[in-house]
Amino acid sequence: MSHQEDLAAVQSRLDELVRRVGELEQTVDRLRASGPVTPAPSRAATARTELVTIPDAPYDNALWTDSDDEGLGVRDRHAP
């Protein structure tokens, strides 16, 4: 493409961008004029969460018996 064609393409894209921004501004103005929108409560806000108490007692060492099989590497060596 020649320099003039490149400039024409850039100008065309810039004109399209300006047109779309204008449309977006009009849409925002209409939405603001229609009044405040109250958002619907999210599922996370409406779901009840149960608190789980974690004891301060140390964990049983039997929980870590096969921990080397979890892909973290063997003890006393570096992980891959």
C-alpha positions as CSV (number, residue, x, y, z in Angstrom):
1,M,0.0,0.0,0.0
2,S,1.2,3.5,-0.7
3,H,1.5,6.2,1.9
4,Q,-1.7,7.9,0.7
5,E,-3.7,4.6,0.9
6,D,-2.4,4.0,4.4
7,L,-3.4,7.5,5.5
8,A,-6.9,7.1,3.9
9,A,-7.3,3.8,5.7
10,V,-6.3,5.3,9.1
11,Q,-8.6,8.3,8.5
12,S,-11.5,6.0,7.7
13,R,-10.9,4.0,10.9
14,L,-10.6,7.1,12.9
15,D,-13.9,8.4,11.5
16,E,-15.6,5.1,12.4
17,L,-14.2,5.4,15.9
18,V,-15.5,8.9,16.3
19,R,-18.9,7.8,15.1
20,R,-19.1,4.9,17.5
21,V,-17.9,7.0,20.5
22,G,-20.7,9.4,19.6
23,E,-23.3,6.6,19.6
24,L,-21.9,5.4,22.9
25,E,-22.2,8.9,24.5
26,Q,-25.8,9.1,23.3
27,T,-26.6,5.7,24.8
28,V,-25.1,6.7,28.1
29,D,-27.0,9.9,28.1
30,R,-30.3,8.0,27.5
31,L,-29.5,5.6,30.3
32,R,-28.7,8.4,32.7
33,A,-31.9,10.2,31.8
34,S,-34.0,7.1,32.4
35,G,-33.1,7.2,36.1
36,P,-31.0,5.2,38.5
37,V,-30.8,1.5,37.9
38,T,-30.8,-0.8,40.9
39,P,-28.6,-3.8,40.3
40,A,-30.0,-7.2,40.9
41,P,-28.4,-8.9,43.9
42,S,-25.7,-11.3,42.9
43,R,-25.9,-15.0,43.8
44,A,-22.9,-14.6,46.1
45,A,-24.6,-11.9,48.0
46,T,-27.8,-13.8,48.5
47,A,-26.2,-17.2,49.3
48,R,-25.9,-17.9,53.0
49,T,-22.4,-18.8,54.1
50,E,-21.8,-21.1,57.0
51,L,-18.7,-20.4,59.1
52,V,-16.4,-23.3,59.7
53,T,-14.4,-23.3,62.9
54,I,-10.9,-24.5,62.4
55,P,-9.4,-25.9,65.6
56,D,-6.0,-24.8,66.9
57,A,-4.9,-28.3,67.6
58,P,-2.1,-29.6,65.4
59,Y,-3.1,-31.9,62.5
60,D,-2.6,-35.6,62.7
61,N,0.7,-36.6,61.0
62,A,-1.2,-39.5,59.2
63,L,-2.7,-36.8,56.9
64,W,0.7,-36.3,55.3
65,T,1.7,-39.9,54.9
66,D,1.5,-40.0,51.0
67,S,2.1,-36.4,50.3
68,D,5.0,-37.2,48.0
69,D,2.4,-38.6,45.5
70,E,0.8,-35.2,45.0
71,G,3.2,-34.0,42.3
72,L,5.1,-31.7,44.6
73,G,8.3,-33.7,44.5
74,V,10.0,-35.9,47.0
75,R,11.0,-34.4,50.4
76,D,14.6,-33.2,50.6
77,R,14.8,-32.7,46.8
78,H,13.8,-29.8,44.6
79,A,10.5,-29.8,42.7
80,P,10.9,-30.1,38.9
